[in-house]
Amino acid sequence: MSTSAEHTYISEVALNVLEESANSQLFGCNESDRKRFDFACTLTRDWSRVVSGQTLWKHDGDGIDKDFRTLLTDDDATAAVYIARDSMKNRNRIDEIIRDYRSSPLRSSLSKLRIFWVTGDFDADKEHERVQLRARLRHDIYQDLLLRVALGGITPQDIRNFASSGRLGSPVWILNQISKDGYLGNYTHASKKYGIGIPPLKEELLRLEFTGLISRDEPKYQGLLQVTDKGRAMLDICAQLHDDLSGRNKASEEFLYICKILDMNFEQAGDFSALEERKTGLTFGYLANNAELMLACLYYASQHGELEWSPELFQRSADRGSVARRSPRSARPGGST
């Protein structure tokens, strides 16, 4: 069956956005065998996540049923993307199909479904409409697919919870140390090794655990605190931000776009040099935005020795591997405020 220019453009844009997102250096993306799909790719970190997608434009009724069967019966896919033309008829039909699947053996497969709506009167022959559709699809894909699937489900609130510690820099430093060591050990041992008192260490660990950045719940962790997928994503973000804000390596536009979705707009917050020039400290608490909080967190984490990032990071810049090695006690973050 022939496809319309709109159908072809939407499918190509979705794949192009996913491939360009790899410039963020937070994950890899490669086009996969499309098989029966309109587009498909594989997202990689220390694992592979297959993304399969279908585009709904002109067909409806039985065509939508077929699309859902194709997507939800693909056992290889971690995420099933359905980009649909927005109309009341399509929304009602998709709602009916989802209700049917909830009472079927494929109920669990619905968790991997991602539906993105595109305006019903989109015209692929009009340049301004192509630009608008691409911008909208890009935002939806980054927010609902990349953050939730590729980056462990990290959210703007996670950023705030992580960076708002009164012990400036401690969250970055402790999370990085646990990732490097592969475990925490007992509190007494960790306190001596990391040069931080047991009570504040416990408080920071609880903060990290409640935010989902470390966990001891999964069987593979055997009761020991380990950095989760979300925690490793947080470290990746911190490492790139540190390089960018310190002037070492400029972050890509795709990475900064992800930061904006996480409510971190560094065009307004500035960089480390701007923070050094300020005579008064940042206003913490509810007045500080995510960018200011993360800026201060990374800045103070680096004030007691250059950070030696965990080798578990997805991709490391060329000069990250040759940083000054400091003992844990001399490299501990600053005190509380």
Order of alpha helices (4+ residues) and beta strands (2+ residues): alpha-beta-beta-beta-alpha-beta-alpha-beta-alpha-alpha-alpha-alpha-alpha-beta-beta-alpha-alpha-alpha-alpha-alpha
